[in-house]
Amino acid sequence: MNFNHFIDWYRELGKLKIFWAKQLNSVKLVSADEEKCLMEIEWAIRKHTERAIMIVAKDSNKASEMLRKNRNRYLSTIKLVIIPEECSFNSFYNINARSILYFWSQTSNTLEPNNEVKVITLFTWSDDDMKTFKQIHKKSWEFFIPPRKEDHIVVLAYLNDAPVGMAYFNKNNFNIDYGIHVIRNLWRNRIGTRILRETLDLGKKLGAKHISVVRVLRSLKISSSDKRAISFYRSNNPFLRLNVYRLAE
């Protein structure tokens, strides 16, 4: 993903309104080499703006080096770091928020999906469909976020004619917004993998080279639900696994 493609992807991700992606005013590439880069970001937050820097690095040492080098320049600025998931992060800053970011390509080898699951894709939906979406969300993560008609294609999974899982596939940046959801009593039945495979196929039809998913962890001490979600995504072999950190003095 080159810098312009990243901006397009990141601008759309800002609709999630998470700690590291919000309504975007601007992104500026300050410096970059083969191992790290630094960006200045400005978000629109209600009637004011917030400024952040984002460092993307191949490892923790490269990220820490860039943080030290620019410490005085960005004293009152939000600091974000993205590094590979397998790298432990050691810094003179404290971590106060964490997210995961995974990417799959069209050639990614997922687990074998549950082929008994029927999947449909909805480009428009009715009030009755919305009730189904809400039911699945409530039985998965206990609250409901409705899809956005201008952005989402809804991938809906059925088992024995009953709705059991879903995902919102963002047709603008090919992100699975808010993740993949399966009702709790049917977890570990490869239903989520079936939905993931459908999003990969859908992305291919739309010209996507990769699809992504973001999960913001509820706390730095990873909750059981976060552990299950991370385990599911990892087991389906994303080609790129990243941690996103927000840092504090």
Buried (B, 14 or more C-beta within 10 A) or exposed (E): BEEEEBBEBBBBBBBBEBBBBBBBBBBEEBEEEEBBBBBBBBBBEEEEEBBBBBBBBEBBBBBBBBBEEBEEEBEEBBBBBBBEBEBEBEBEBEBEBBBBBBBBBEEBEBBEBBEEBEBEBBEEBEEEBBEBBBBBBEBBBEEEEEBEEEBBBBBBBBBEEEBBBBBBBBBBBBBBBBBBBBBEEBEEBBBBBBBBBBBBBBBEEEEBEBBBBBBBBEEEEBEEBBEEBBEBBEEBEBEBBBBBBBBEE
